Amino acid sequence: MAVESESFFVDHFIRLTERTPYPWQKKLFLSFITPTTTPWPEVVDLPTGAGKTSVLYVWLLALAWSIRIKTFGVPRRLAWIVNRRVVVDQVTTELEDLLGSINDEASENLELRELLASVSLTGTALAASTLRGQFADNGDWSRDPSTPAVVVGTVDMIGSRLLFRGYRRVLITVQCMRDSSALTRWSSTMRRI
């Protein structure tokens, strides 16, 4: 199984990013899909330029693998919380490229798209939203809890969404806490919360 899962990861990672994964990315993928033997790391501490943003791809491929083998051990939603708008913009750009790659009919990502869409009641492979000043939340991440989703935002925007959203607050809070994982990123350290 380890050889098959690693092959799945490497093949799809290259298709999505056009880069070969670093050894730490392979190790992180394995920790996502086998948390009982290799627990999720509490911290990913890497220097600038080491590819921390690729955790997005690692998570997505781990989710697809868990759907493929029907373990469903990887959370369907990823909240990417950062303290700088520029990093939100960088991750949003990566996310838009990822969405384009997954949804492109001519791409080699049909298997990935079908795996992700198979767990969504709406047939959507991946929903994504950015919460940052000057961007209106498109709400895609909160429309269908069964759809894999990524929400990227600043601490202020995500905190505000959880605490001050009126009657929808309970729904959004439940969606953020159920079947979700949150990552924070400060400088060269990424921490799971």
CORWORA-V892620 format. One record per residue. N is the residue number from 0. RES is the residue in one letter. PHI is phi as a letter, one per 20 degrees, with the letter a starting at -180 (* if undefined). BURIAL is 1 if it has 16 or more other ideal C-beta (glycine too) atoms within 10 Angstrom, else 0. Layout:
# CORWORA-V892620
n=N res=RES phi=PHI burial=BURIAL
n=N res=RES phi=PHI burial=BURIAL
This chain:
# CORWORA-V892620
n=0 res=M phi=* burial=0
n=1 res=A phi=f burial=0
n=2 res=V phi=f burial=0
n=3 res=E phi=f burial=0
n=4 res=S phi=f burial=1
n=5 res=E phi=f burial=1
n=6 res=S phi=f burial=0
n=7 res=F phi=g burial=1
n=8 res=F phi=f burial=1
n=9 res=V phi=f burial=1
n=10 res=D phi=g burial=0
n=11 res=H phi=f burial=1
n=12 res=F phi=f burial=1
n=13 res=I phi=f burial=0
n=14 res=R phi=f burial=0
n=15 res=L phi=f burial=1
n=16 res=T phi=d burial=1
n=17 res=E phi=m burial=0
n=18 res=R phi=c burial=0
n=19 res=T phi=e burial=0
n=20 res=P phi=f burial=1
n=21 res=Y phi=f burial=0
n=22 res=P phi=g burial=0
n=23 res=W phi=f burial=1
n=24 res=Q phi=f burial=1
n=25 res=K phi=f burial=1
n=26 res=K phi=f burial=0
n=27 res=L phi=f burial=1
n=28 res=F phi=g burial=1
n=29 res=L phi=f burial=1
n=30 res=S phi=f burial=1
n=31 res=F phi=f burial=1
n=32 res=I phi=e burial=1
n=33 res=T phi=c burial=1
n=34 res=P phi=f burial=0
n=35 res=T phi=f burial=0
n=36 res=T phi=e burial=0
n=37 res=T phi=c burial=0
n=38 res=P phi=f burial=0
n=39 res=W phi=g burial=0
n=40 res=P phi=f burial=0
n=41 res=E phi=f burial=0
n=42 res=V phi=c burial=0
n=43 res=V phi=d burial=1
n=44 res=D phi=d burial=0
n=45 res=L phi=c burial=0
n=46 res=P phi=f burial=0
n=47 res=T phi=g burial=0
n=48 res=G phi=n burial=0
n=49 res=A phi=e burial=0
n=50 res=G phi=n burial=1
n=51 res=K phi=f burial=1
n=52 res=T phi=f burial=1
n=53 res=S phi=f burial=1
n=54 res=V phi=g burial=1
n=55 res=L phi=g burial=1
n=56 res=Y phi=f burial=1
n=57 res=V phi=f burial=1
n=58 res=W phi=g burial=1
n=59 res=L phi=f burial=1
n=60 res=L phi=f burial=1
n=61 res=A phi=f burial=1
n=62 res=L phi=f burial=1
n=63 res=A phi=f burial=1
n=64 res=W phi=f burial=1
n=65 res=S phi=f burial=1
n=66 res=I phi=f burial=1
n=67 res=R phi=g burial=1
n=68 res=I phi=e burial=0
n=69 res=K phi=m burial=0
n=70 res=T phi=e burial=0
n=71 res=F phi=l burial=0
n=72 res=G phi=e burial=1
n=73 res=V phi=d burial=1
n=74 res=P phi=g burial=1
n=75 res=R phi=f burial=1
n=76 res=R phi=c burial=1
n=77 res=L phi=c burial=1
n=78 res=A phi=d burial=1
n=79 res=W phi=d burial=1
n=80 res=I phi=d burial=1
n=81 res=V phi=c burial=1
n=82 res=N phi=d burial=0
n=83 res=R phi=c burial=0
n=84 res=R phi=f burial=1
n=85 res=V phi=f burial=0
n=86 res=V phi=f burial=1
n=87 res=V phi=g burial=1
n=88 res=D phi=f burial=0
n=89 res=Q phi=f burial=0
n=90 res=V phi=f burial=1
n=91 res=T phi=f burial=1
n=92 res=T phi=f burial=0
n=93 res=E phi=g burial=1
n=94 res=L phi=f burial=1
n=95 res=E phi=f burial=0
n=96 res=D phi=f burial=0
n=97 res=L phi=f burial=1
n=98 res=L phi=g burial=1
n=99 res=G phi=f burial=0
n=100 res=S phi=f burial=1
n=101 res=I phi=f burial=1
n=102 res=N phi=e burial=0
n=103 res=D phi=f burial=0
n=104 res=E phi=f burial=0
n=105 res=A phi=e burial=0
n=106 res=S phi=f burial=0
n=107 res=E phi=e burial=0
n=108 res=N phi=d burial=1
n=109 res=L phi=g burial=0
n=110 res=E phi=g burial=0
n=111 res=L phi=f burial=1
n=112 res=R phi=g burial=1
n=113 res=E phi=f burial=0
n=114 res=L phi=f burial=1
n=115 res=L phi=f burial=1
n=116 res=A phi=f burial=1
n=117 res=S phi=f burial=0
n=118 res=V phi=e burial=1
n=119 res=S phi=e burial=1
n=120 res=L phi=f burial=0
n=121 res=T phi=e burial=0
n=122 res=G phi=m burial=0
n=123 res=T phi=e burial=1
n=124 res=A phi=f burial=1
n=125 res=L phi=b burial=1
n=126 res=A phi=d burial=1
n=127 res=A phi=b burial=1
n=128 res=S phi=b burial=1
n=129 res=T phi=d burial=1
n=130 res=L phi=d burial=1
n=131 res=R phi=b burial=1
n=132 res=G phi=g burial=0
n=133 res=Q phi=m burial=0
n=134 res=F phi=d burial=1
n=135 res=A phi=e burial=0
n=136 res=D phi=f burial=0
n=137 res=N phi=f burial=0
n=138 res=G phi=m burial=0
n=139 res=D phi=g burial=1
n=140 res=W phi=f burial=1
n=141 res=S phi=d burial=1
n=142 res=R phi=f burial=0
n=143 res=D phi=c burial=1
n=144 res=P phi=f burial=1
n=145 res=S phi=e burial=0
n=146 res=T phi=e burial=1
n=147 res=P phi=g burial=1
n=148 res=A phi=b burial=1
n=149 res=V phi=c burial=1
n=150 res=V phi=c burial=1
n=151 res=V phi=d burial=1
n=152 res=G phi=a burial=1
n=153 res=T phi=f burial=1
n=154 res=V phi=g burial=0
n=155 res=D phi=f burial=0
n=156 res=M phi=f burial=1
n=157 res=I phi=f burial=1
n=158 res=G phi=f burial=0
n=159 res=S phi=f burial=0
n=160 res=R phi=f burial=1
n=161 res=L phi=f burial=0
n=162 res=L phi=e burial=0
n=163 res=F phi=c burial=0
n=164 res=R phi=d burial=0
n=165 res=G phi=m burial=0
n=166 res=Y phi=f burial=0
n=167 res=R phi=f burial=0
n=168 res=R phi=g burial=0
n=169 res=V phi=f burial=0
n=170 res=L phi=f burial=0
n=171 res=I phi=f burial=1
n=172 res=T phi=f burial=0
n=173 res=V phi=f burial=0
n=174 res=Q phi=f burial=1
n=175 res=C phi=f burial=1
n=176 res=M phi=e burial=0
n=177 res=R phi=e burial=0
n=178 res=D phi=l burial=1
n=179 res=S phi=c burial=1
n=180 res=S phi=c burial=1
n=181 res=A phi=d burial=1
n=182 res=L phi=c burial=1
n=183 res=T phi=d burial=1
n=184 res=R phi=c burial=1
n=185 res=W phi=c burial=0
n=186 res=S phi=l burial=0
n=187 res=S phi=d burial=0
n=188 res=T phi=d burial=0
n=189 res=M phi=d burial=1
n=190 res=R phi=c burial=0
n=191 res=R phi=e burial=0
n=192 res=I phi=c burial=0
